[in-house]
Amino acid sequence: MGDGALSVWERLSTVRVVPSARPRKLAKVPFVELADGRLQGVVSSGSDVGRVYVSSVEAGTYAFSCSTNNNRPCGGARGAFCNHIRALIGEAVLQYGAERVARYLKVDVSGDSGEGADAHTLTVAMTSTHPAQGDKSAAAQVFSRFLRHLAYLEFAPSTAPLPEMHWFPTTGAVA
């Protein structure tokens, strides 16, 4: 079969990758995702190259959390968004676009769709609600996904299936 003749199963068994809204630099925020009802990711420390922070903002309430990868609290996240969370929001806007981030986090910005919004506008809208500090229990899961993400970067680009991504056996499937 040629590339244009993929079966329905082959088309549905692949993950759709959404290209970045704009190119971004990975040194400061190497991992950002909209998942589990939060904007979450890993942010490099500004003062120690060996330290990273796991930061998140919850959709709707904007409850925030920021701690090191070994669960020590961020000194800057005392009652307000720290610089790590601000960097995370900025990178999310680069990765997904302001409209998508606003829609996911349920941020009310000027205009119906958040058109014309940027990271600063989103941050101001969220911080003006005086969000509470949130639960940091998801930090380990986010950091684990980041490490898995790094492991995939070591693979050479390929369209061949990855055995660990096959959740269902190829035999015994009933259509």
WOHUHU-V608556 format. One record per residue. N is the residue number from 1. RES is the residue in one small letter. PHI is phi in whole degrees, 0 to 359 (NA if undefined). OMEGA is omega in whole degrees, -180 to 180 (NA if undefined). BURIAL is + if it has 24 or more other ideal C-beta (glycine too) atoms within 12 Angstrom, else -. Layout:
[[N | RES | PHI | OMEGA | BURIAL] [N | RES | PHI | OMEGA | BURIAL]]
This chain:
[[1 | m | NA | 177 | -] [2 | g | 278 | -180 | -] [3 | d | 299 | -178 | -] [4 | g | 278 | -175 | -] [5 | a | 246 | 179 | -] [6 | l | 286 | 178 | -] [7 | s | 288 | 178 | -] [8 | v | 300 | -179 | -] [9 | w | 298 | -179 | -] [10 | e | 294 | 179 | -] [11 | r | 291 | -177 | -] [12 | l | 278 | -177 | -] [13 | s | 265 | 179 | -] [14 | t | 254 | 178 | -] [15 | v | 269 | 177 | -] [16 | r | 283 | 179 | -] [17 | v | 257 | 179 | -] [18 | v | 267 | -180 | -] [19 | p | 294 | 179 | -] [20 | s | 298 | 176 | -] [21 | a | 297 | 176 | -] [22 | r | 213 | 177 | -] [23 | p | 300 | 179 | -] [24 | r | 225 | 178 | +] [25 | k | 268 | -174 | -] [26 | l | 269 | -175 | -] [27 | a | 295 | -177 | -] [28 | k | 276 | 180 | +] [29 | v | 231 | -176 | +] [30 | p | 286 | -176 | +] [31 | f | 215 | 177 | +] [32 | v | 217 | 179 | +] [33 | e | 210 | 171 | +] [34 | l | 256 | -175 | +] [35 | a | 205 | 175 | -] [36 | d | 57 | 179 | -] [37 | g | 75 | -179 | -] [38 | r | 218 | 160 | +] [39 | l | 271 | -176 | +] [40 | q | 214 | 179 | +] [41 | g | 178 | -179 | +] [42 | v | 244 | -177 | +] [43 | v | 235 | 179 | +] [44 | s | 289 | 177 | +] [45 | s | 289 | 177 | +] [46 | g | 280 | -174 | -] [47 | s | 247 | -176 | -] [48 | d | 225 | -177 | -] [49 | v | 295 | -180 | -] [50 | g | 269 | -176 | -] [51 | r | 243 | 173 | -] [52 | v | 232 | 179 | +] [53 | y | 242 | 174 | +] [54 | v | 257 | -174 | +] [55 | s | 240 | 178 | +] [56 | s | 206 | 174 | +] [57 | v | 227 | -178 | +] [58 | e | 279 | 178 | +] [59 | a | 294 | 175 | +] [60 | g | 89 | -178 | -] [61 | t | 265 | -177 | -] [62 | y | 64 | 174 | +] [63 | a | 303 | -173 | +] [64 | f | 238 | 179 | +] [65 | s | 213 | 177 | +] [66 | c | 208 | 178 | +] [67 | s | 208 | 178 | +] [68 | t | 289 | 180 | +] [69 | n | 297 | 175 | +] [70 | n | 254 | 168 | -] [71 | n | 71 | 173 | -] [72 | r | 271 | -176 | -] [73 | p | 294 | 176 | -] [74 | c | 285 | 180 | +] [75 | g | 290 | -178 | -] [76 | g | 270 | -176 | +] [77 | a | 262 | 179 | +] [78 | r | 257 | 177 | -] [79 | g | 87 | 180 | -] [80 | a | 205 | 178 | +] [81 | f | 298 | 176 | +] [82 | c | 275 | 179 | +] [83 | n | 296 | 179 | +] [84 | h | 295 | -180 | +] [85 | i | 292 | 177 | +] [86 | r | 297 | 177 | +] [87 | a | 294 | 178 | +] [88 | l | 298 | 178 | +] [89 | i | 297 | 179 | +] [90 | g | 300 | 179 | +] [91 | e | 290 | 177 | +] [92 | a | 296 | 178 | +] [93 | v | 295 | 176 | +] [94 | l | 294 | -176 | +] [95 | q | 287 | -171 | +] [96 | y | 249 | -174 | +] [97 | g | 93 | -176 | +] [98 | a | 298 | -178 | +] [99 | e | 297 | -179 | +] [100 | r | 292 | 179 | +] [101 | v | 296 | 179 | +] [102 | a | 299 | -180 | +] [103 | r | 296 | -178 | +] [104 | y | 294 | -178 | +] [105 | l | 277 | -180 | +] [106 | k | 61 | 179 | -] [107 | v | 268 | 178 | +] [108 | d | 272 | 177 | -] [109 | v | 243 | -177 | +] [110 | s | 304 | -178 | -] [111 | g | 92 | -177 | -] [112 | d | 290 | -174 | -] [113 | s | 251 | -177 | -] [114 | g | 81 | -178 | +] [115 | e | 299 | -179 | -] [116 | g | 88 | 180 | -] [117 | a | 285 | 174 | +] [118 | d | 223 | -177 | +] [119 | a | 300 | -180 | +] [120 | h | 296 | 179 | -] [121 | t | 300 | 179 | +] [122 | l | 296 | -179 | +] [123 | t | 297 | 179 | +] [124 | v | 298 | -180 | -] [125 | a | 298 | -179 | +] [126 | m | 287 | -177 | +] [127 | t | 290 | 179 | +] [128 | s | 292 | 177 | -] [129 | t | 273 | -178 | -] [130 | h | 53 | -177 | -] [131 | p | 294 | 179 | +] [132 | a | 274 | 173 | -] [133 | q | 288 | -174 | +] [134 | g | 263 | -180 | +] [135 | d | 285 | -180 | -] [136 | k | 259 | -177 | +] [137 | s | 292 | -180 | -] [138 | a | 278 | -176 | +] [139 | a | 302 | -179 | +] [140 | a | 296 | 179 | -] [141 | q | 294 | 179 | -] [142 | v | 296 | -179 | +] [143 | f | 295 | 177 | +] [144 | s | 297 | 177 | -] [145 | r | 295 | 176 | +] [146 | f | 298 | 179 | +] [147 | l | 297 | 176 | -] [148 | r | 296 | 177 | -] [149 | h | 302 | 178 | -] [150 | l | 298 | 180 | -] [151 | a | 297 | 179 | -] [152 | y | 291 | 179 | -] [153 | l | 292 | 179 | -] [154 | e | 280 | 179 | -] [155 | f | 283 | 172 | -] [156 | a | 290 | 179 | -] [157 | p | 302 | -177 | -] [158 | s | 202 | 175 | -] [159 | t | 259 | 179 | -] [160 | a | 289 | 180 | -] [161 | p | 295 | 174 | -] [162 | l | 264 | -176 | -] [163 | p | 306 | -178 | -] [164 | e | 287 | 178 | -] [165 | m | 267 | 180 | -] [166 | h | 270 | -177 | -] [167 | w | 275 | -177 | -] [168 | f | 242 | 180 | -] [169 | p | 294 | -180 | -] [170 | t | 281 | 179 | -] [171 | t | 255 | 176 | -] [172 | g | 82 | 179 | -] [173 | a | 285 | 180 | -] [174 | v | 251 | -179 | -] [175 | a | 276 | NA | -]]
